[in-house]
Amino acid sequence: METLFAKQDRLLLLTSTEIIRTLMHRINWDAQLVAIRGPRGVGKTTLMLQYMKLHYEVYSREVLYCTLDSVYFSNHTLLELADVFVKNGGKHLFLDEVHKYPTWSKEIKEVYDMYPDLKVVFSASSLLNILNADADLSRRCIPYEMQGLSFREFLLFYKQMSFPVCTLEEVLTSPEKICSEVNKVCRPLPLFKEYLQYGYYPFYLKNQIDYYTSIEQVVNFIVETELPQLCGIDVGNVRKIKALLGILATSVPFEVDISKLSTTIGIHRNTVIEYLNSLEKAKLLHLLYADLLSVKKMQKPDKIFLDNPNLLYALASHPVKIGTARETFVVNQLSCDNEVEYGKKTGDFRVNGRYILEVGGEGKTYDQIADVPDSYILADGIETPYRCKLPIWIVGFLYLRGNCRKYSFF
């Protein structure tokens, strides 16, 4: 175990606590079992190490961080680790990459039952299905979802500008106050343009030159490794899934023709829908439906977006259309804490079954949403609101990225 502590000590020395994600303050760290899920590159490991550094003394042996793909576990089990750790005064165990350990759910359940005073936090891929794992942890585990930086967090991380989180109602009913505070500190339009291209993944600060290459590596790992391992996807179809992503990146927001997609990539229609759902769980796509209440298991989505605009710029083989980037941004920023539906004829999006949002440039008119109650335009190129026309970047002050409502597959 000392080898694990030695690795932990080195990692903690290298971990900065200068800027902390908002999710840090939403997690109930005192719970006996906490799960933090999210795609690669969004900062799950950093979040856990920051908590340890902030709450435990240097070289403390009451807390232990380890990754379950460590060589240590080639001849030790997780149960053995927990037993020795507790017997030596251990109180808080942080487990990273649990999906890489074959019997993770059974052993974590046993640790939970055998050591009620031991707090366990584990992180894993967005694709990990806790409820349907070998051991049902649903009654024991508090789950949290972690994603990339919101526009507000981008301003904090990259520009050292701090602004409070807003609710959707505050954004829609009091936009003047929010915009006034932002405009006192910065000119938001060039910063918003920068965010669309580079602001979603925290690792941009460490690797600006190869940022898009790093995103492609994340995508490749998800498609080549996680989808086959965690979703049972045929390895022989990996290249076809990449082709599917390439088509969507070039075409999004993609108005769905499943039959055409099926023919283009050479995969059966139902398999295409299955793959689209898996790619959404992996946080590579976002699927929108015109009516969430009537969505069935194998129903095709009405519109497909990449998960975030940085993915769009990284994967598209042609210059990205700004209209596509804007809509991708809006869906991404709204979808965690709100229900977003495809608006079809009335606006681009319907949010929480009530609000109608139309997305466009500075010259966007009210024609499509005239006389529609609770309707708003999210316009690029403006710094202040006018009537029901709001700056598009204002929705970037919404999400907290914790305890998301959307856990249909969790």
HUCORLIN-V568793 format. One record per residue. N is the residue number from 0. RES is the residue in three letters. PSI is psi in radians with two decimals (999 if undefined). OMEGA is omega as a letter, one per 20 degrees, with the letter a starting at -180 (none if undefined). Layout:
N/RES/PSI/OMEGA  N/RES/PSI/OMEGA
//
This chain:
0/MET/-0.46/a  1/GLU/-0.54/r  2/THR/-0.64/r  3/LEU/-0.73/r  4/PHE/-0.67/r  5/ALA/-0.75/r  6/LYS/-0.74/r  7/GLN/-0.79/a  8/ASP/-0.73/r  9/ARG/-0.74/r  10/LEU/-0.74/a  11/LEU/-0.63/r  12/LEU/-0.55/a  13/LEU/-0.10/a  14/THR/2.15/r  15/SER/2.49/r  16/THR/0.38/a  17/GLU/-0.72/r  18/ILE/2.25/a  19/ILE/2.36/r  20/ARG/2.61/a  21/THR/-0.57/a  22/LEU/-0.50/r  23/MET/-0.68/a  24/HIS/-0.08/r  25/ARG/-0.35/a  26/ILE/2.37/r  27/ASN/1.50/a  28/TRP/-0.26/r  29/ASP/-0.10/r  30/ALA/2.69/a  31/GLN/-0.56/a  32/LEU/2.08/a  33/VAL/2.38/r  34/ALA/2.33/r  35/ILE/1.92/r  36/ARG/2.69/r  37/GLY/2.82/r  38/PRO/2.84/r  39/ARG/2.47/r  40/GLY/-0.05/a  41/VAL/-0.12/r  42/GLY/0.42/a  43/LYS/-0.81/a  44/THR/-0.79/a  45/THR/-0.71/a  46/LEU/-0.79/a  47/MET/-0.77/a  48/LEU/-0.64/r  49/GLN/-0.75/r  50/TYR/-0.79/a  51/MET/-0.76/a  52/LYS/-0.59/a  53/LEU/-0.42/a  54/HIS/-0.05/r  55/TYR/2.62/r  56/GLU/2.70/r  57/VAL/2.35/a  58/TYR/0.39/r  59/SER/2.47/r  60/ARG/0.25/r  61/GLU/-0.21/a  62/VAL/2.51/a  63/LEU/2.29/r  64/TYR/2.36/r  65/CYS/2.69/r  66/THR/2.42/a  67/LEU/0.07/r  68/ASP/0.24/r  69/SER/2.63/r  70/VAL/-0.48/a  71/TYR/-0.64/a  72/PHE/0.11/r  73/SER/-0.41/r  74/ASN/0.28/r  75/HIS/2.63/r  76/THR/2.86/r  77/LEU/-0.65/r  78/LEU/-0.74/r  79/GLU/-0.75/r  80/LEU/-0.84/a  81/ALA/-0.70/a  82/ASP/-0.85/a  83/VAL/-0.71/a  84/PHE/-0.83/a  85/VAL/-0.74/a  86/LYS/-0.40/r  87/ASN/0.36/r  88/GLY/0.18/a  89/GLY/2.45/a  90/LYS/-0.48/a  91/HIS/2.06/a  92/LEU/2.18/r  93/PHE/2.10/a  94/LEU/2.14/a  95/ASP/2.61/r  96/GLU/0.84/a  97/VAL/-0.45/a  98/HIS/-0.17/r  99/LYS/0.06/r  100/TYR/1.99/a  101/PRO/-0.73/a  102/THR/0.61/a  103/TRP/-0.79/a  104/SER/-0.73/r  105/LYS/-0.74/a  106/GLU/-0.63/r  107/ILE/-0.71/r  108/LYS/-0.74/a  109/GLU/-0.69/r  110/VAL/-0.75/r  111/TYR/-0.80/a  112/ASP/-0.62/a  113/MET/-0.49/a  114/TYR/1.32/a  115/PRO/-0.35/r  116/ASP/-0.08/a  117/LEU/2.21/r  118/LYS/2.32/a  119/VAL/2.25/r  120/VAL/2.24/r  121/PHE/2.59/r  122/SER/2.72/a  123/ALA/3.03/r  124/SER/2.67/r  125/SER/-0.41/a  126/LEU/-0.20/a  127/LEU/2.23/a  128/ASN/1.68/a  129/ILE/-0.68/a  130/LEU/-0.59/a  131/ASN/0.35/r  132/ALA/3.10/a  133/ASP/-0.61/r  134/ALA/2.17/a  135/ASP/1.99/a  136/LEU/0.14/a  137/SER/-0.64/a  138/ARG/-0.19/a  139/ARG/-0.46/a  140/CYS/2.42/r  141/ILE/1.99/a  142/PRO/2.54/r  143/TYR/2.54/r  144/GLU/2.27/r  145/MET/2.28/r  146/GLN/-2.91/a  147/GLY/-3.04/a  148/LEU/2.37/r  149/SER/2.97/r  150/PHE/-0.68/r  151/ARG/-0.76/r  152/GLU/-0.60/r  153/PHE/-0.78/r  154/LEU/-0.61/r  155/LEU/-0.86/a  156/PHE/-0.84/a  157/TYR/-0.49/a  158/LYS/-0.01/r  159/GLN/0.71/r  160/MET/2.13/a  161/SER/2.21/r  162/PHE/2.63/a  163/PRO/2.75/r  164/VAL/2.46/r  165/CYS/2.72/r  166/THR/2.85/r  167/LEU/-0.70/a  168/GLU/-0.67/r  169/GLU/-0.72/r  170/VAL/-0.72/a  171/LEU/-0.55/a  172/THR/-0.39/a  173/SER/0.85/a  174/PRO/-0.49/a  175/GLU/-0.76/a  176/LYS/-0.80/a  177/ILE/-0.84/a  178/CYS/-0.65/r  179/SER/-0.77/r  180/GLU/-0.70/a  181/VAL/-0.77/a  182/ASN/-0.35/r  183/LYS/-0.48/a  184/VAL/-0.59/a  185/CYS/3.00/r  186/ARG/1.84/a  187/PRO/-0.43/a  188/LEU/-0.87/r  189/PRO/-0.54/r  190/LEU/-0.66/r  191/PHE/-0.73/r  192/LYS/-0.72/r  193/GLU/-0.73/a  194/TYR/-0.75/a  195/LEU/-0.57/a  196/GLN/-0.57/a  197/TYR/0.05/a  198/GLY/-0.05/a  199/TYR/-0.70/a  200/TYR/2.27/a  201/PRO/-0.35/a  202/PHE/0.01/r  203/TYR/-0.62/a  204/LEU/-0.57/a  205/LYS/-0.42/a  206/ASN/1.25/a  207/GLN/-0.68/a  208/ILE/-0.74/a  209/ASP/0.50/a  210/TYR/-0.87/a  211/TYR/-0.57/r  212/THR/-0.69/r  213/SER/-0.67/r  214/ILE/-0.75/r  215/GLU/-0.64/r  216/GLN/-0.68/r  217/VAL/-0.82/a  218/VAL/-0.78/r  219/ASN/-0.72/r  220/PHE/-0.75/r  221/ILE/-0.84/a  222/VAL/-0.75/a  223/GLU/-0.51/a  224/THR/-0.95/a  225/GLU/-0.75/a  226/LEU/-0.80/r  227/PRO/-0.71/a  228/GLN/-0.72/a  229/LEU/-0.33/a  230/CYS/-0.04/r  231/GLY/0.41/a  232/ILE/2.41/a  233/ASP/2.15/r  234/VAL/-0.54/r  235/GLY/-0.27/a  236/ASN/0.09/a  237/VAL/-0.79/a  238/ARG/-0.62/r  239/LYS/-0.61/r  240/ILE/-0.71/r  241/LYS/-0.68/r  242/ALA/-0.70/r  243/LEU/-0.80/r  244/LEU/-0.70/r  245/GLY/-0.72/r  246/ILE/-0.80/a  247/LEU/-0.66/a  248/ALA/-0.57/a  249/THR/-0.46/a  250/SER/-0.29/a  251/VAL/2.66/i  252/PRO/2.09/a  253/PHE/2.02/r  254/GLU/2.07/b  255/VAL/2.22/r  256/ASP/1.59/a  257/ILE/-0.67/a  258/SER/-0.72/r  259/LYS/-0.75/r  260/LEU/-0.78/a  261/SER/-0.78/r  262/THR/-0.71/a  263/THR/-0.76/a  264/ILE/-0.09/r  265/GLY/0.69/r  266/ILE/2.51/a  267/HIS/2.58/a  268/ARG/-0.89/a  269/ASN/-0.57/r  270/THR/-0.64/r  271/VAL/-0.79/r  272/ILE/-0.73/r  273/GLU/-0.76/r  274/TYR/-0.67/r  275/LEU/-0.74/r  276/ASN/-0.69/r  277/SER/-0.68/r  278/LEU/-0.53/r  279/GLU/-0.74/r  280/LYS/-0.58/a  281/ALA/-0.01/a  282/LYS/0.62/r  283/LEU/-0.46/r  284/LEU/2.83/r  285/HIS/2.15/a  286/LEU/2.27/r  287/LEU/2.49/r  288/TYR/2.60/a  289/ALA/-0.38/a  290/ASP/1.73/a  291/LEU/-0.49/a  292/LEU/-0.47/a  293/SER/0.15/a  294/VAL/2.26/r  295/LYS/2.91/a  296/LYS/-0.80/a  297/MET/0.43/r  298/GLN/2.41/r  299/LYS/2.54/r  300/PRO/2.80/r  301/ASP/-0.43/r  302/LYS/2.55/a  303/ILE/2.27/r  304/PHE/2.65/r  305/LEU/2.76/a  306/ASP/-0.67/a  307/ASN/2.77/a  308/PRO/-0.49/r  309/ASN/-0.67/r  310/LEU/-0.70/a  311/LEU/-0.85/a  312/TYR/-0.53/a  313/ALA/-0.61/a  314/LEU/-0.38/a  315/ALA/2.37/r  316/SER/-0.14/r  317/HIS/2.82/r  318/PRO/2.37/a  319/VAL/2.31/r  320/LYS/2.32/a  321/ILE/-0.55/r  322/GLY/-0.68/r  323/THR/-0.77/a  324/ALA/-0.69/r  325/ARG/-0.87/a  326/GLU/-0.67/r  327/THR/-0.73/r  328/PHE/-0.84/a  329/VAL/-0.80/r  330/VAL/-0.77/a  331/ASN/-0.80/a  332/GLN/-0.51/a  333/LEU/-0.49/a  334/SER/-0.33/a  335/CYS/-0.85/a  336/ASP/0.11/a  337/ASN/2.76/r  338/GLU/2.09/a  339/VAL/2.24/r  340/GLU/2.71/r  341/TYR/2.26/a  342/GLY/-0.26/a  343/LYS/-2.05/a  344/LYS/-0.47/a  345/THR/1.65/r  346/GLY/2.97/r  347/ASP/-0.67/a  348/PHE/2.59/r  349/ARG/2.24/a  350/VAL/2.24/r  351/ASN/0.53/r  352/GLY/0.16/a  353/ARG/-0.99/a  354/TYR/2.36/r  355/ILE/2.21/a  356/LEU/2.30/r  357/GLU/2.30/a  358/VAL/2.38/r  359/GLY/-2.87/r  360/GLY/-3.00/a  361/GLU/-0.58/a  362/GLY/0.16/a  363/LYS/2.25/a  364/THR/3.02/a  365/TYR/0.07/a  366/ASP/-0.79/a  367/GLN/-0.41/a  368/ILE/0.29/r  369/ALA/2.32/r  370/ASP/0.22/r  371/VAL/2.11/a  372/PRO/2.60/r  373/ASP/0.72/a  374/SER/2.55/a  375/TYR/2.66/r  376/ILE/2.30/r  377/LEU/1.84/a  378/ALA/2.34/r  379/ASP/2.73/r  380/GLY/0.10/r  381/ILE/2.63/a  382/GLU/-0.39/a  383/THR/2.65/a  384/PRO/2.70/r  385/TYR/2.02/a  386/ARG/-2.07/a  387/CYS/0.27/r  388/LYS/2.04/a  389/LEU/2.62/r  390/PRO/2.34/a  391/ILE/-0.59/a  392/TRP/-0.24/a  393/ILE/-0.47/r  394/VAL/-0.18/r  395/GLY/0.03/r  396/PHE/0.25/a  397/LEU/-1.07/b  398/TYR/2.64/r  399/LEU/-0.30/r  400/ARG/0.86/r  401/GLY/3.00/r  402/ASN/1.09/a  403/CYS/2.67/r  404/ARG/-0.47/a  405/LYS/1.57/a  406/TYR/0.61/a  407/SER/-0.47/a  408/PHE/0.16/a  409/PHE/999/none
//
